[in-house]
Amino acid sequence: LIPSKMKLDASCEGYSLSFSCDGESMQLTCTGDATIEINSAMFGREKREICEPHPGALNGWSESCSSSTTLNIAEATCNGHETCHLEAKSEVFGGDPCPGWHKYLMVKWQCIN
């Protein structure tokens, strides 16, 4: 369970997975001469357990929803840079993909040389 207002970064097989809850931001950073490569990105809601603002807040939520622009925006913002900043906000990704529901940003990325 990833509660609201919490950021999570995990790493597996050379990829990092970063989450940021609605209204929060994330910073992706590579070291040395490596640069960021975004592998996938989603802004919306796919899982009940991630960024639930409070117990019961998602009662009635039943289907996934996400912005179709997330991957393109994340790639344009971050690919080829040593560091980048992304905000989990509807305005950034072209509108609210899940009206009435608390959303989150999930980015799978890696550092490449």
Residue pairs with C-beta under 8 A, 6 or more apart in sequence:
1 49
1 50
1 52
2 8
2 19
2 21
2 49
2 50
2 51
2 104
3 51
3 52
4 21
4 22
4 51
4 52
4 53
4 54
4 102
5 21
5 24
6 21
6 51
7 18
7 19
7 20
7 21
7 24
7 26
8 17
8 18
8 19
9 16
9 17
9 18
9 19
10 16
10 17
11 17
14 110
15 39
15 108
15 109
15 110
16 28
16 108
16 109
16 110
17 106
17 107
17 108
18 26
18 28
18 106
18 107
18 109
19 26
19 50
19 51
19 104
19 105
19 106
20 26
20 86
20 87
20 88
20 104
20 105
21 51
21 88
21 102
21 104
22 51
22 88
22 89
22 102
22 103
22 104
23 88
23 89
24 87
24 88
25 85
25 86
25 87
25 88
26 85
26 86
26 88
26 105
26 107
27 83
27 84
27 85
27 86
28 36
28 78
28 83
28 84
28 86
28 107
28 109
29 82
29 83
30 36
30 82
30 83
30 111
31 82
31 111
32 113
33 113
34 82
34 111
34 112
34 113
35 79
35 80
35 81
35 82
35 111
35 112
35 113
36 78
36 79
36 80
36 81
36 82
36 83
36 84
36 109
36 110
36 111
36 112
37 79
37 109
37 110
37 111
37 112
38 71
38 74
38 75
38 78
38 79
38 107
38 108
38 109
39 108
39 109
39 110
40 71
40 107
40 108
41 70
41 71
41 73
41 74
41 75
41 105
41 106
41 107
41 108
42 66
42 67
42 70
42 71
42 105
42 106
43 66
43 67
43 70
43 88
43 90
43 92
43 93
43 97
43 103
43 104
43 105
43 106
44 64
44 65
44 66
44 67
44 70
44 97
44 98
44 103
44 104
45 61
45 64
45 65
45 66
45 98
45 101
45 102
45 103
45 104
46 64
46 66
46 106
48 58
48 61
50 104
50 106
51 102
51 103
51 104
52 58
52 102
53 102
57 102
58 101
58 102
61 101
65 97
65 98
65 101
66 97
66 98
67 90
67 93
67 94
67 95
67 97
68 94
68 97
69 93
69 94
70 93
70 105
73 92
73 93
73 94
74 86
74 107
77 84
77 85
77 86
78 84
78 86
78 109
86 92
86 105
86 107
87 105
88 103
88 104
88 105
90 96
90 97
90 103
96 103
97 103
